Amino acid sequence: MFIDANLLLADSQSLTVSGASTNYIDTLAAGDGITDGAWFIVLIKTAVANVTSIAFDLRTDSDSAFGSEVVLYSTGAILLASLTANTFVAKVRIPIGAKRYLRGYATIVGGGATTTGSWDMKIVEDASRDVNGIGKKV
């Protein structure tokens, strides 16, 4: 499986505070490769500590400033015990209703501020394969 750098929303992004993914995707830009049936994937890269739970969203908007964004998909609160290194916490087809721009968002739902943790979020065409080279299937 090839990972398209243009389809990475978060790449080992820190999970110490709630916030948007570092990158967003313009689905109309040439070469993004967003097609029907593409998948939204979230991977915990580095184990999370000191929080109760975290939720991950895929958000969309018609404007790159995301002033009127809509949540396309949310994992809901994922408990700390499931936020271990190299663990997939989401794998879902991109829902109908996506507007021009897509971005991810991580929200610390319970507990204090986490001191460790990082996440990847990406769009892939085939979620049945190992998309990270770590030997885990989603």
Sequence and secondary structure as in RCSB ss.txt:
>XXXX:A:sequence
MFIDANLLLADSQSLTVSGASTNYIDTLAAGDGITDGAWFIVLIKTAVANVTSIAFDLRTDSDSAFGSEVVLYST
GAILLASLTANTFVAKVRIPIGAKRYLRGYATIVGGGATTTGSWDMKIVEDASRDVNGIGKKV
>XXXX:A:secstr
    GGGEEEEEEE SS EEEEEEEETTSTT    TT EEEEEEEE   SEEEEEEEEEEESSTT TT EEEEE 
  EEGGG  TTEEEEEEE  TT  SEEEEEEEEEEES  SS EEEEEEES TTS SSSSS   
